[in-house]
């Protein structure tokens, strides 16, 4: 068993304020936290795929905030609230809204003009939203879910497998995923596309 709040490599560390926002006070170890998060994320996933959005409305910051809230509202009191402090990754908090608005325009252009293959559009969106890092925690899981949504609902594609493993625990799949993110940071997106399909 792992001590509560011991985060895997590349995860955003949880602050004391975020700990205080934990709604399930009985949680005492990381595995318990992981399980209640997984259970809540399933609710968020169902909500997302039942709320089909026209055009790029799914990329609107308010929709993204609602998704995050639905994914984590039984776990954290701060679910759905944008990050207000600098984290180990992500833009300065005051840039979250304008950068997300810019990304919404980008993905609409990519879709309308078929700038990239469908898989790549979904993964490029995922990567850019990870880089913005709108929330204090849960960004990777939200961004992967958004990429799945785009690929399945916008392009009628198959779901991504994301290494066919739990990316929230330390292991080979998580390390490969993080390395692919770092490559994408250097404009090498294809490792991340390949990983999403592995």
Beta strands, then each sheet from edge to edge (+ up, - down):
end
